[in-house]
Amino acid sequence: MDAEASPRSITGHLRGALNAARGVWAHTARLALDIALPTLCVACREPVDGEGVCAECWAKLSFIAPPFCPRLGIPFVYDPGPELLSMEAIANPPAYARARAAVRYDDVARTLVHALKYQDRTDLAPAMGRWMARAGQELLGEADILVPVPLHWRRGWSRRYNQSGALARIISRQSGVKLASEALRRVRATEQQIGLSRSQRASNVQGAFKVASDRSADIAGRRVILVDDVLTTGATVDACARALLRAKAAAVDVLVFARVVDTHKAPI
């Protein structure tokens, strides 16, 4: 006659059966959710396999890859040789050391940026942030801290979140570089930069940013990466870089999701 199972053995079997049942239920729930709510393209909202954009929208995204200006990250039409700067970098060098962008600011990129910024599409941040982390590998490998370009508190209240901060959080998780969300503050409300000329943009953001006095120790002596969604003329990130350098940052680089590329200007 077999010996009766011990209470501990019975408990172990019950626990194993319960865990197995939970696993089956979780798998079934995930399957049902995938059927009911298929993954959609982040740009056109058509169903896609996996995460990201559909094949049609992916083909329209212009990812920036070498050769590009080592200072501004502007793509070259051909390789001019190592360390050769663009005409723009020579004529108007910025306060920051280097800038990198994941994609050109074209139609699909604009759709993604506007949806993240104005339509509460925070679900776009993970994919966009991963693309940025890949584009900024060189910068991230040397960085000490990530600082998102801040919103003024009134604009932050109306939007409910800072899109640059959402992207910076993803990049921090991907790279392991520490995030300092509150280190840089926008101390003066500014007009929207859209529609302003280059000189008007620079005047608009002059003196608008300052490192918080209680966060200066986070910046002093550190290699900082500024994170933003779009780089147009560079006026905003330049003003931010100057504020960080006044706070004794060792160096400031810039990482954005998209940058405007003027195809009518010769890159070199």
C-alpha positions in Angstrom: 0.0 0.0 0.0 1.4 3.4 -1.1 2.2 5.9 1.7 0.1 8.9 1.9 1.5 12.1 0.3 2.8 14.6 2.8 1.1 18.0 3.2 4.2 19.7 1.8 4.0 17.5 -1.3 0.3 18.2 -1.8 0.9 21.9 -1.4 3.7 21.8 -4.0 1.5 20.0 -6.5 -1.3 22.4 -6.0 1.0 25.4 -6.4 2.5 24.0 -9.6 -1.0 23.3 -11.0 -2.1 26.9 -10.1 1.0 28.4 -11.8 0.4 26.4 -14.9 -3.3 27.5 -15.0 -2.2 31.1 -14.6 0.3 30.7 -17.5 -2.4 29.3 -19.7 -4.8 32.1 -18.7 -2.2 34.8 -19.4 -1.4 33.4 -22.8 -5.0 33.2 -23.7 -5.6 36.8 -22.5 -2.7 38.1 -24.5 -3.9 36.2 -27.6 -7.4 37.6 -27.2 -6.1 41.1 -26.8 -3.9 40.8 -29.9 -6.9 39.7 -31.9 -9.2 42.4 -30.5 -6.6 45.2 -30.6 -3.9 44.4 -33.2 -0.7 46.4 -33.2 -1.0 49.5 -35.4 1.5 51.5 -37.4 2.5 54.4 -35.3 2.2 56.7 -38.3 -0.8 55.6 -40.4 -2.6 53.3 -37.9 -2.7 50.4 -40.2 -2.3 47.0 -38.6 1.3 45.7 -38.5 3.1 42.6 -37.4 5.2 43.5 -34.3 5.9 47.0 -33.1 6.8 50.1 -35.1 5.7 51.3 -38.5 4.2 49.5 -41.5 6.4 48.7 -44.4 5.0 51.6 -46.5 5.7 54.2 -43.7 9.1 52.6 -42.9 10.2 53.1 -46.5 9.2 56.8 -46.2 11.3 57.4 -43.0 14.7 58.9 -43.9 17.1 57.5 -41.2 20.3 59.5 -41.0 23.5 57.5 -41.3 27.1 58.4 -42.1 28.5 60.3 -43.9 27.4 63.4 -42.0 28.9 66.5 -40.5 30.6 65.4 -37.2 29.5 68.6 -35.5 25.9 69.2 -36.6 25.0 65.7 -37.8 23.8 67.1 -41.2 24.0 64.3 -43.8 26.4 64.6 -46.7 25.5 63.6 -50.2 28.9 61.9 -50.5 31.7 61.2 -48.1 34.1 64.2 -48.0 36.6 62.5 -45.8 37.1 62.2 -42.0 36.3 65.1 -39.7 35.4 67.5 -42.5 32.7 70.0 -41.2 29.7 71.3 -43.1 29.7 74.9 -44.3 27.0 75.6 -41.7 29.1 74.3 -38.8 32.1 76.4 -40.0 30.0 79.6 -40.6 27.9 79.4 -37.5 29.3 77.1 -34.9 26.9 76.2 -32.1 27.5 76.3 -28.3 27.0 72.5 -28.1 29.7 70.2 -29.3 27.8 67.6 -31.4 24.3 67.0 -32.6 22.8 63.7 -33.8 19.3 62.9 -35.1 17.6 59.6 -35.9 15.7 60.8 -39.0 15.2 63.7 -41.3 12.1 65.8 -40.5 10.0 64.6 -43.4 6.3 63.8 -43.7 6.2 60.6 -41.6 8.6 62.0 -39.0 6.4 65.2 -38.8 3.3 63.0 -38.2 5.1 61.1 -35.4 6.4 64.3 -33.7 3.1 66.1 -33.9 1.2 63.1 -32.6 3.6 62.8 -29.6 3.6 66.5 -28.9 0.0 67.6 -29.5 -2.2 64.5 -29.5 -1.3 62.7 -26.3 0.3 59.8 -28.3 2.8 58.9 -25.6 2.7 55.3 -26.9 5.0 56.6 -29.7 7.8 57.5 -27.3 9.3 53.9 -26.9 9.9 53.4 -30.7 11.1 56.9 -31.3 13.4 56.8 -28.2 14.9 53.5 -29.3 15.7 55.0 -32.7 17.3 58.0 -31.0 19.4 55.8 -28.7 20.7 53.9 -31.8 21.5 57.2 -33.6 23.3 58.6 -30.5 25.3 55.6 -29.5 28.6 57.5 -30.0 27.4 60.3 -27.7 25.7 58.1 -25.1 28.9 56.1 -24.7 30.7 59.2 -23.4 27.8 60.9 -21.5 27.2 61.3 -17.8 23.7 62.6 -17.8 20.6 63.2 -20.0 18.7 66.5 -19.8 15.5 67.0 -21.7 14.7 70.4 -23.1 12.1 71.8 -20.6 8.7 73.3 -21.1 7.6 76.4 -19.3 5.3 75.3 -16.4 2.2 76.9 -18.1 2.8 75.0 -21.3 3.6 71.8 -19.4 0.4 72.2 -17.4 -1.7 72.5 -20.6 0.0 69.6 -22.4 0.2 67.5 -19.2 3.6 66.1 -20.2 6.9 67.1 -21.8 7.5 65.1 -25.0 11.3 65.6 -24.7 11.2 64.1 -21.2 9.2 61.1 -22.5 11.9 60.5 -25.1 14.7 61.0 -22.6 13.2 58.4 -20.2 13.3 55.8 -23.0 16.8 56.7 -24.0 17.9 56.5 -20.3 16.5 53.0 -20.0 18.1 51.9 -23.3 21.5 53.3 -22.6 21.8 53.3 -18.8 22.7 57.0 -18.8 21.2 58.8 -15.8 18.3 61.2 -16.4 18.1 64.6 -14.7 14.6 65.8 -15.7 14.5 68.8 -13.4 18.1 70.1 -13.8 17.3 72.6 -16.5 14.3 74.9 -16.3 12.6 77.3 -18.7 12.4 80.4 -16.5 10.7 82.6 -19.1 7.6 81.8 -21.2 8.4 82.0 -25.0 6.4 82.2 -28.1 6.0 79.1 -30.3 9.0 78.9 -32.6 6.9 77.8 -35.5 6.8 80.5 -38.2 9.7 82.5 -36.8 12.9 83.3 -38.7 16.3 82.1 -37.5 17.1 85.4 -35.9 13.6 85.6 -34.3 14.0 82.1 -32.9 17.3 83.0 -31.3 15.9 86.2 -29.8 12.8 84.3 -28.6 14.7 81.9 -26.4 17.5 84.2 -25.3 17.8 84.0 -21.5 14.8 81.6 -21.3 16.7 78.7 -19.7 18.6 78.3 -16.4 20.0 75.4 -14.4 18.2 75.2 -11.1 20.4 76.3 -8.2 19.7 73.1 -6.3 20.7 71.0 -9.3 23.9 72.6 -10.2 25.9 69.8 -8.7 24.3 67.4 -11.2 25.7 69.4 -14.1 29.1 70.7 -13.0 31.9 68.7 -14.6 29.5 66.4 -16.4 29.2 65.5 -20.0 25.6 66.3 -20.8 23.3 65.2 -23.6 20.3 67.5 -24.3 17.3 65.6 -25.6 14.6 67.2 -27.8 12.1 66.1 -30.4 13.1 68.2 -33.4 16.1 70.3 -34.4 15.2 73.1 -36.8 17.6 76.1 -36.7 19.1 74.9 -33.4 18.2 78.1 -31.5 16.5 76.3 -28.6 19.1 73.7 -28.0 21.8 76.3 -28.4 20.2 78.5 -25.7 19.9 75.4 -23.4 23.6 74.4 -24.1 24.7 77.9 -23.1 22.8 77.7 -19.8 24.4 74.3 -19.1 27.9 75.5 -19.9 27.4 78.5 -17.6 26.6 75.9 -14.9 30.1 74.4 -15.6 29.0 71.4 -17.7 32.2 69.7 -19.1 30.5 69.4 -22.5 27.1 69.5 -24.1 25.9 67.3 -27.0 22.4 67.2 -28.5 20.3 64.2 -29.5 17.0 64.6 -31.3 14.4 62.4 -33.0 14.4 64.4 -36.2 16.3 67.3 -37.7 15.4 69.7 -40.6 17.8 69.2 -43.5 17.8 72.0 -46.1 18.3 70.2 -49.3 18.7 73.5 -51.2 22.0 74.2 -49.5 25.2 72.4 -50.4 26.3 70.3 -47.3 30.0 71.1 -47.9 
